[in-house]
Amino acid sequence: MSRSLATRLYVLLGLSALVALVTASFAMWALSSYRVEVQATQRTGAIAWRVERVNGRVMEAVSDSRLLYFAQPGSDAEKAAASLRRALAGLQAEMEARQALLRPEELPAFHELSRITGEFVRFRTEVARVGVETGPPPPTPWATTRPTGPTAGP
């Protein structure tokens, strides 16, 4: 009878050890899975933050271009152009930082975006150069006349 009791105790002890082992394995798997999810979420957050920074730099460059358009030739235009050039340099730096976050399979789409960004930077750099060298363009006739037609106000 004592062997029977000892055998039962060993079986119960073995079962509880097996349950503990299964529980520990599940916990390890859950933590590993959780870590992957957290890393993916952090990566997505970092990319979103960089995208917003890029967007902010584009808006800054557009705003500085407008400032340059309204600046008087001379020091005002040079200040506006310098601000525009800083915005463009910041845009390029943000794009490089964003590229560092990408996976290899995401690079083709990024290269297209980078090409478009390069065109934007070249165009705005030319705007800065022309704005300093020649000043803003002369006003157009439609900018100084009153609109007519069905949408014209009183």
C-alpha positions in Angstrom: 0.0 0.0 0.0 2.9 2.4 0.7 4.3 1.8 -2.7 1.0 2.7 -4.2 0.9 5.9 -2.1 4.5 6.8 -3.1 3.7 6.0 -6.8 0.7 8.3 -6.6 2.7 11.1 -5.0 5.4 10.8 -7.7 2.8 10.9 -10.4 1.2 14.0 -8.9 4.6 15.6 -8.5 5.5 14.7 -12.1 2.2 16.1 -13.4 2.6 19.3 -11.4 6.1 19.6 -12.8 4.8 19.1 -16.3 2.1 21.7 -15.8 4.7 24.1 -14.5 6.9 23.4 -17.5 4.0 23.9 -20.0 3.0 27.1 -18.2 6.6 28.4 -18.3 6.9 27.6 -22.0 3.7 29.4 -22.7 4.9 32.4 -20.7 8.2 32.4 -22.6 6.4 32.3 -26.0 4.0 35.0 -24.9 6.9 37.3 -23.8 8.7 36.6 -27.1 5.6 37.4 -29.1 4.9 40.5 -27.1 8.5 41.7 -27.6 8.0 41.4 -31.4 4.8 43.3 -31.3 6.3 46.0 -29.2 9.2 46.3 -31.5 6.9 46.6 -34.5 4.8 49.2 -32.8 7.9 51.2 -31.9 9.2 51.0 -35.4 5.9 52.1 -36.8 5.8 55.0 -34.3 9.3 56.1 -35.3 8.5 56.0 -39.0 5.3 58.0 -38.4 7.3 60.5 -36.4 9.8 60.8 -39.2 7.0 61.2 -41.8 5.5 64.0 -39.8 8.9 65.7 -39.5 9.3 65.4 -43.3 5.9 66.9 -43.8 6.8 69.7 -41.4 10.0 70.4 -43.4 8.0 70.5 -46.7 5.5 72.9 -45.2 8.4 75.0 -43.8 10.0 75.1 -47.3 6.7 76.1 -48.9 6.2 78.8 -46.3 9.8 80.1 -46.7 9.3 80.2 -50.5 6.2 82.4 -50.0 8.2 84.6 -47.7 10.9 84.9 -50.4 8.3 85.7 -52.9 7.1 88.7 -50.9 10.6 89.8 -49.7 12.2 92.9 -51.0 15.4 92.4 -53.0 18.5 92.6 -50.9 18.9 91.5 -47.3 15.2 90.5 -46.9 15.5 88.2 -49.8 18.8 86.8 -48.6 17.3 86.1 -45.2 14.3 84.3 -46.7 16.5 82.3 -49.0 18.8 81.3 -46.2 15.8 80.1 -44.2 14.5 78.2 -47.3 17.9 76.6 -47.7 17.9 75.5 -44.0 14.5 74.0 -44.4 15.6 72.1 -47.5 18.7 70.8 -45.7 16.5 69.7 -42.9 14.2 67.9 -45.3 17.1 66.0 -46.8 18.4 65.0 -43.3 14.9 63.8 -42.3 14.6 61.8 -45.5 18.0 60.1 -44.7 16.9 59.4 -41.2 13.6 57.9 -42.5 15.5 55.7 -44.9 17.5 54.2 -42.0 14.3 52.9 -40.5 13.1 51.0 -43.6 13.3 47.3 -44.4 14.8 46.2 -47.7 11.4 45.5 -49.3 10.3 49.0 -48.5 13.2 50.7 -50.3 11.8 50.7 -53.9 8.8 52.8 -52.8 11.1 55.0 -50.7 13.4 55.6 -53.7 10.5 56.9 -55.7 9.6 59.2 -52.8 13.2 60.2 -52.5 13.3 61.1 -56.3 10.3 63.3 -55.9 11.8 64.9 -52.8 15.0 65.6 -54.8 13.0 67.3 -57.5 11.2 69.4 -54.8 14.6 70.4 -53.3 16.1 71.3 -56.7 13.1 73.4 -57.6 13.0 75.2 -54.2 16.8 75.8 -54.4 16.3 77.4 -57.8 13.5 79.5 -56.3 15.9 80.7 -53.6 18.6 81.5 -56.2 16.2 83.4 -58.5 14.6 85.2 -55.5 17.9 86.6 -54.4 19.3 87.4 -57.8 16.2 88.9 -59.5 13.6 89.4 -56.8 9.9 88.5 -57.0 8.2 88.4 -60.4 6.1 91.4 -61.4 2.4 91.3 -60.5 0.1 89.8 -63.1 -2.9 91.7 -64.5 -5.4 89.3 -62.9 -3.8 89.8 -59.5 -4.8 93.5 -59.5 -8.2 93.3 -61.1 -11.6 92.5 -59.6 -13.0 89.0 -60.5 -16.0 88.9 -62.6 -18.5 86.1 -63.4 -21.1 84.2 -61.4 -18.7 83.6 -58.4 -17.7 87.3 -58.1 -18.9 89.0 -54.9 -20.7 92.3 -54.7 
